[in-house]
């Protein structure tokens, strides 16, 4: 006799991440988290949810900062939001998907960012209730999930504190809905006083908190953070896999410049000294980026001025990593180009950005080469010196990186899979 009972849908894991992104590194990171969650929960569907819902844009960090007790105001806000939850049976949620899309046509809000922030036009539209219905459907997805995992993809940094605020709201709302909740894979580099007061109190309520370097632990401790639910595991993009790498392009060096950070800190044009120095040694320079929309305008200037090539646009993360692996050396002030360069099998000369995340990454990997800080005297020459050394000893450098990657991938799986399962089970 045939079983005519309706088939129950599989349990769901909700992963809040960048689903549509202009950044190949974030694409790699989100894809790696999908893979890890499938390994940890093989019987569950992974439901991807785009970060930063538009309904929340009506709430801002300055609103809390002006309150007598910012945490009490924050707690009241998340309680109001949680009360909007319609129940797990609410219709209107899209089918679960596990597709991470690279879209380099997404505009970057670089010009007039301060004016846009003050106007907050989407926040005004949110206050009219325009995005309320889609947010209610989002809350229903939380209520259906056996576990809610938030992947900030590095969006905890001093230059722009608002993204961190929205992740805190999402985590606290999921917790108030009774869902086991984890926030993972981020660097804790926050100096906003309101956030520093909120983070320890929000995080101690979560089932799991994952930082990607030991420096973040030290920062978290200075905030008064409790380490009982904390795990340290390097950036999960290190677990990315690539296809075959093309033939080695000898005497060719790839350079990735984090143009927004370099512009903000006034050292962008010092990259010209790096490029000219490498060209003087007979090396061809190719500009690459895991976030082309942010860097391309400046790259075009360098192409006209110095005759460099630009490559890697419109490539998904795996093909981008394969491209990077074909270069003699990769120089990067973008963390995920450094990661994908190593994954592709190239020596990497790392230049720190506005945060300590690249230094933290190399320390977690245990790599011998120092991370160069552009605030240090003679940094451009230090880059050139490291490139020449890496070319001379390429096979040894690549062998060291491959060994460290193998060890770190094993460590990530052995550490995170049981911790994720335990966090979900303990709250069940």
C-alpha positions as CSV (number, residue, x, y, z in Angstrom):
1,X,0.0,0.0,0.0
2,X,1.4,3.4,-1.0
3,X,2.2,5.9,1.7
4,X,0.0,8.9,0.9
5,X,1.0,11.0,3.9
6,X,2.4,14.4,3.0
7,X,6.1,14.5,3.0
8,X,7.5,16.7,5.6
9,X,10.0,19.3,4.4
10,X,13.6,18.9,5.7
11,X,14.6,21.0,8.7
12,X,16.3,24.3,7.7
13,X,19.5,26.1,8.6
14,X,19.1,29.9,8.1
15,X,22.4,31.5,6.9
16,X,22.4,35.3,6.9
17,X,25.2,36.3,4.5
18,X,25.9,38.1,1.3
19,X,23.8,36.2,-1.2
20,X,24.3,38.7,-4.0
21,X,27.7,40.4,-3.8
22,X,30.1,42.4,-5.8
23,X,33.0,40.9,-3.8
24,X,34.6,37.6,-5.0
25,X,36.0,37.1,-1.5
26,X,32.5,37.3,0.1
27,X,31.2,34.9,-2.6
28,X,33.9,32.4,-1.7
29,X,33.2,32.9,2.0
30,X,29.5,32.4,1.7
31,X,29.9,29.4,-0.5
32,X,32.4,27.9,2.0
33,X,29.8,28.4,4.8
34,X,27.1,26.7,2.8
35,X,29.5,23.7,2.3
36,X,30.4,23.6,6.0
37,X,26.8,23.8,7.2
38,X,25.9,20.9,4.8
39,X,28.7,18.9,6.4
40,X,27.5,19.7,9.9
41,X,23.8,19.2,9.2
42,X,23.5,16.8,6.2
43,X,19.8,16.3,6.6
44,X,18.9,20.0,6.6
45,X,18.2,22.5,3.8
46,X,20.4,25.6,3.8
47,X,18.2,28.7,3.4
48,X,20.3,31.7,2.4
49,X,19.0,35.1,3.6
50,X,20.5,38.4,2.4
51,X,22.0,40.5,5.2
52,X,20.8,43.9,6.3
53,X,17.0,43.8,5.7
54,X,15.7,47.1,4.4
55,X,13.1,47.3,7.2
56,X,15.8,47.8,9.7
57,X,17.3,50.9,8.0
58,X,14.8,53.1,9.9
59,X,16.9,52.4,13.0
60,X,20.4,53.8,13.4
61,X,23.3,53.6,15.8
62,X,23.1,57.4,16.7
63,X,19.5,56.8,17.9
64,X,20.8,54.4,20.5
65,X,23.9,56.5,21.3
66,X,21.7,59.4,22.3
67,X,19.7,57.3,24.8
68,X,20.3,57.3,28.5
69,X,20.7,53.5,28.5
70,X,21.7,52.4,25.0
71,X,21.4,48.7,25.8
72,X,17.9,49.1,27.3
73,X,16.8,51.0,24.2
74,X,18.4,48.3,22.0
75,X,16.7,45.5,24.0
76,X,13.3,47.3,23.6
77,X,13.8,47.7,19.9
78,X,14.6,44.0,19.3
79,X,11.6,43.0,21.5
80,X,9.3,45.1,19.3
81,X,10.8,43.5,16.2
82,X,10.4,40.0,17.5
83,X,6.7,40.7,18.3
84,X,6.2,41.1,14.5
85,X,7.0,37.4,13.9
86,X,3.9,35.8,12.4
87,X,4.7,32.1,13.2
88,X,6.6,29.5,11.2
89,X,3.6,28.6,9.0
90,X,3.5,32.1,7.5
91,X,3.4,32.0,3.7
92,X,5.5,34.2,1.4
93,X,9.0,33.0,2.0
94,X,11.0,32.0,-1.1
95,X,12.1,28.4,-1.6
96,X,15.5,27.6,0.0
97,X,18.4,28.3,-2.3
98,X,22.1,27.8,-2.0
99,X,23.3,29.9,-4.9
100,X,25.8,32.7,-4.2
101,X,25.8,35.3,-7.0
102,X,28.7,37.5,-8.0
103,X,27.3,40.8,-9.5
104,X,29.9,43.4,-10.2
105,X,27.3,45.8,-11.5
106,X,26.2,46.6,-7.9
107,X,27.0,50.2,-7.4
108,X,29.4,51.2,-4.6
109,X,28.3,54.0,-2.3
110,X,31.7,55.7,-2.3
111,X,30.9,59.2,-3.6
112,X,28.8,61.4,-1.2
113,X,28.6,58.6,1.4
114,X,28.2,61.0,4.3
115,X,25.4,62.8,2.6
116,X,23.7,59.5,1.8
117,X,24.0,58.5,5.4
118,X,22.5,61.7,6.7
119,X,19.6,61.6,4.2
120,X,19.0,57.8,4.8
121,X,16.3,57.7,2.1
122,X,15.8,54.0,2.5
123,X,15.4,54.5,6.3
124,X,12.7,57.1,5.6
125,X,10.9,54.6,3.2
126,X,11.2,51.9,5.9
127,X,9.5,54.2,8.4
128,X,6.5,54.4,6.0
129,X,6.1,50.6,6.3
130,X,7.2,49.9,2.8
131,X,9.5,46.9,3.7
132,X,7.4,45.6,6.7
133,X,5.9,42.7,4.8
134,X,9.2,41.3,3.5
135,X,10.6,41.6,7.1
136,X,7.7,39.7,8.5
137,X,8.4,36.9,6.0
138,X,12.1,37.0,7.1
139,X,11.0,36.5,10.8
140,X,9.0,33.5,9.7
141,X,12.1,32.0,8.2
142,X,13.9,32.5,11.5
143,X,11.0,30.8,13.3
144,X,11.2,27.8,10.9
145,X,15.0,27.4,11.3
146,X,16.5,24.9,13.6
147,X,19.6,27.1,13.7
148,X,20.3,30.7,12.6
149,X,23.9,31.5,11.5
150,X,25.1,35.0,10.8
151,X,28.2,35.5,8.6
152,X,29.2,39.2,8.8
153,X,32.0,38.6,6.2
154,X,34.3,41.1,8.0
155,X,31.8,43.9,8.4
156,X,32.9,44.8,11.9
157,X,35.4,47.6,11.4
158,X,35.8,51.2,12.6
159,X,35.3,52.9,9.2
160,X,31.6,52.0,9.0
161,X,30.0,50.8,12.3
162,X,26.4,50.6,11.0
163,X,26.7,47.1,9.4
164,X,27.8,45.7,12.8
165,X,24.7,47.3,14.4
166,X,22.3,45.5,12.0
167,X,24.0,42.2,12.6
168,X,23.5,42.7,16.4
169,X,19.8,43.4,15.8
170,X,19.3,40.3,13.7
171,X,21.2,38.1,16.2
172,X,19.2,39.4,19.2
173,X,15.9,39.1,17.4
174,X,16.6,35.5,16.4
175,X,17.6,34.8,20.0
176,X,14.3,36.3,21.3
177,X,12.4,34.1,18.9
178,X,13.9,31.1,20.7
179,X,16.2,30.1,17.8
180,X,19.7,28.8,18.5
181,X,21.9,31.6,17.0
182,X,25.6,31.9,16.0
183,X,27.6,34.8,14.6
184,X,30.7,33.6,12.9
185,X,33.8,34.4,10.9
186,X,34.4,38.0,11.8
187,X,37.2,40.3,13.0
188,X,36.3,42.3,16.0
189,X,37.8,45.7,15.2
190,X,35.3,48.1,16.7
191,X,35.9,51.5,18.4
192,X,32.4,52.9,18.4
193,X,31.5,53.2,22.2
194,X,27.9,52.2,21.8
195,X,28.7,49.0,19.9
196,X,31.4,48.2,22.4
197,X,28.8,48.4,25.1
198,X,26.2,46.3,23.2
199,X,28.4,43.5,21.8
200,X,29.3,41.7,25.0
201,X,25.7,41.7,26.3
202,X,24.3,40.5,23.0
203,X,27.0,37.8,22.4
204,X,26.7,36.2,25.8
205,X,23.2,35.2,24.9
206,X,24.2,33.4,21.7
207,X,25.0,29.7,21.3
208,X,28.2,30.3,19.4
209,X,30.5,33.3,18.6
210,X,33.2,32.8,16.0
211,X,36.2,35.1,15.5
212,X,38.8,34.6,12.8
213,X,41.9,35.6,14.7
214,X,43.3,35.9,18.2
215,X,43.6,39.7,18.0
216,X,39.8,39.8,18.0
217,X,39.7,37.8,21.2
218,X,41.9,40.4,22.9
219,X,39.7,43.3,21.6
220,X,36.6,41.4,22.7
221,X,38.0,40.9,26.2
222,X,38.7,44.7,26.5
223,X,35.0,45.2,26.0
224,X,34.2,42.8,28.9
225,X,33.4,39.9,26.6
226,X,32.8,36.4,28.0
227,X,34.8,33.7,26.1
228,X,32.6,30.7,27.3
229,X,30.8,30.5,23.9
230,X,33.7,31.7,21.7
231,X,35.7,29.8,19.1
232,X,38.6,31.1,17.0
233,X,38.9,29.8,13.4
234,X,40.6,31.4,10.4
235,X,38.5,32.9,7.6
236,X,36.6,30.1,6.0
237,X,37.4,31.2,2.5
238,X,40.7,29.4,3.1
239,X,38.7,26.2,2.6
240,X,37.8,27.2,-1.0
241,X,38.8,24.8,-3.8
242,X,39.8,25.8,-7.3
243,X,40.1,24.0,-10.6
244,X,43.3,23.6,-12.6
245,X,45.6,26.6,-12.6
246,X,47.1,27.8,-15.9
247,X,50.7,27.8,-16.9
248,X,53.0,29.9,-14.6
249,X,53.4,33.5,-16.0
250,X,57.0,34.1,-15.1
251,X,58.1,37.7,-14.5
252,X,54.5,38.7,-13.9
253,X,53.2,40.1,-10.6
254,X,49.6,40.6,-9.7
255,X,48.7,43.6,-7.4
256,X,45.4,44.1,-5.6
257,X,45.0,47.6,-4.0
258,X,42.2,48.3,-1.6
259,X,41.5,51.7,-3.1
260,X,38.9,53.0,-0.7
261,X,41.2,52.3,2.3
262,X,44.2,53.7,0.6
263,X,42.4,56.8,-0.4
264,X,40.9,57.3,3.1
265,X,44.4,57.0,4.6
266,X,46.3,59.0,2.0
267,X,48.7,56.3,0.8
268,X,47.1,55.2,-2.5
269,X,49.5,57.0,-4.7
270,X,52.5,55.4,-3.0
271,X,51.5,52.3,-4.9
272,X,52.9,54.0,-7.9
273,X,56.4,53.7,-6.3
274,X,55.7,49.9,-5.8
275,X,54.6,49.5,-9.4
276,X,57.5,51.5,-10.9
277,X,60.0,49.7,-8.7
278,X,58.8,46.3,-9.9
279,X,58.8,47.5,-13.5
280,X,62.4,48.7,-13.0
281,X,63.3,45.1,-12.1
282,X,61.9,43.9,-15.5
283,X,58.6,42.6,-14.0
284,X,55.2,43.0,-15.7
285,X,52.5,44.3,-13.3
286,X,48.8,43.2,-13.6
287,X,46.2,44.8,-11.4
288,X,43.5,42.5,-9.9
289,X,40.8,42.8,-7.3
290,X,38.2,40.7,-5.5
291,X,36.1,43.9,-5.5
292,X,36.5,45.5,-8.9
293,X,33.6,48.1,-8.6
294,X,35.5,49.8,-5.7
295,X,38.9,49.8,-7.4
296,X,38.4,50.0,-11.1
297,X,38.3,53.8,-11.5
298,X,41.7,54.2,-9.9
299,X,43.0,51.1,-11.8
300,X,42.1,52.8,-15.1
301,X,44.2,55.8,-14.0
302,X,47.2,53.5,-13.3
303,X,46.7,51.8,-16.7
304,X,46.9,55.1,-18.5
305,X,49.8,56.4,-16.4
306,X,52.0,53.3,-16.1
307,X,50.8,50.9,-18.8
308,X,49.7,48.1,-16.5
309,X,47.2,45.5,-17.4
310,X,43.9,44.9,-15.6
311,X,42.6,41.3,-15.3
312,X,40.1,39.2,-13.3
313,X,36.8,41.1,-13.8
314,X,33.6,39.1,-14.0
315,X,35.3,35.9,-12.7
316,X,33.7,33.9,-9.9
317,X,35.9,33.3,-6.9
318,X,37.1,29.9,-8.0
319,X,38.2,31.1,-11.5
320,X,39.7,34.2,-9.9
321,X,41.8,32.0,-7.5
322,X,43.0,30.0,-10.5
323,X,44.0,33.2,-12.2
324,X,46.0,34.4,-9.2
325,X,47.7,31.0,-9.0
326,X,49.3,31.6,-12.4
327,X,51.2,34.7,-11.3
328,X,54.8,34.6,-10.2
329,X,53.8,36.5,-7.0
330,X,50.6,38.2,-5.8
331,X,50.8,41.4,-3.8
332,X,47.6,42.3,-1.9
333,X,46.2,44.8,0.5
334,X,42.8,43.0,0.1
335,X,42.5,40.1,2.5
336,X,40.5,37.9,0.2
337,X,42.7,38.3,-2.7
338,X,45.6,37.3,-0.4
339,X,43.5,34.2,0.6
340,X,42.5,33.2,-2.9
341,X,46.0,33.8,-4.1
342,X,47.3,31.3,-1.6
343,X,44.4,28.9,-2.4
344,X,45.4,29.2,-6.1
345,X,49.0,28.3,-5.2
346,X,50.9,31.6,-5.5
347,X,53.3,33.3,-3.1
348,X,51.6,36.3,-1.5
349,X,53.1,39.5,-0.2
350,X,50.6,41.0,2.1
351,X,50.0,44.7,2.8
352,X,47.8,45.5,5.8
353,X,44.7,47.7,5.4
354,X,42.8,49.9,7.9
355,X,42.2,46.9,10.2
356,X,44.5,44.2,11.6
357,X,42.6,41.4,9.8
358,X,45.4,40.5,7.3
359,X,48.0,40.5,10.1
360,X,45.7,38.3,12.2
361,X,45.2,36.0,9.2
362,X,48.9,35.4,8.7
363,X,49.4,34.9,12.4
364,X,46.7,32.3,12.5
365,X,48.2,30.5,9.5
366,X,51.7,30.7,11.0
367,X,53.3,32.1,7.9
368,X,56.8,33.3,8.1
369,X,56.6,36.4,5.9
370,X,55.8,39.7,7.7
371,X,52.7,41.7,6.8
372,X,53.8,45.1,5.6
373,X,52.0,48.2,7.1
374,X,51.7,51.2,4.7
375,X,52.1,53.5,7.7
376,X,55.7,52.3,8.2
377,X,58.6,54.2,6.6
378,X,59.9,52.7,3.4
379,X,56.9,50.3,3.0
380,X,56.9,50.5,-0.8
381,X,60.5,49.3,-1.0
382,X,59.7,46.6,1.6
383,X,57.0,45.3,-0.8
384,X,59.5,45.2,-3.7
385,X,62.1,43.4,-1.6
386,X,59.6,40.8,-0.5
387,X,58.4,40.2,-4.1
388,X,62.0,39.6,-5.3
389,X,62.6,37.2,-2.4
390,X,59.4,35.3,-3.1
391,X,60.3,35.0,-6.8
392,X,63.7,33.6,-6.0
393,X,62.4,31.1,-3.5
394,X,59.0,30.5,-5.1
395,X,58.9,26.7,-4.7
396,X,59.8,26.9,-1.0
397,X,57.2,29.6,-0.4
398,X,54.5,27.8,-2.2
399,X,55.3,24.6,-0.4
400,X,55.0,26.3,3.0
401,X,51.7,27.9,2.0
402,X,50.3,24.5,0.8
403,X,51.3,22.9,4.1
404,X,49.7,25.6,6.2
405,X,46.5,25.5,4.1
406,X,46.2,21.7,4.6
407,X,46.6,22.1,8.3
408,X,44.2,24.9,8.6
409,X,41.5,23.2,6.5
410,X,41.8,20.1,8.8
411,X,41.6,22.4,11.8
412,X,38.6,24.2,10.6
413,X,36.6,21.1,9.9
414,X,37.6,19.4,13.2
415,X,36.9,22.5,15.2
416,X,33.8,24.1,13.7
417,X,31.6,21.1,12.7
418,X,31.4,19.7,16.2
419,X,31.0,23.1,17.8
420,X,28.1,24.0,15.4
421,X,26.4,20.6,16.1
422,X,26.8,21.1,19.8
423,X,25.5,24.6,19.8
424,X,22.4,23.6,17.8
425,X,21.8,20.5,20.0
426,X,22.3,22.3,23.3
427,X,19.5,24.7,22.5
428,X,17.1,22.2,21.0
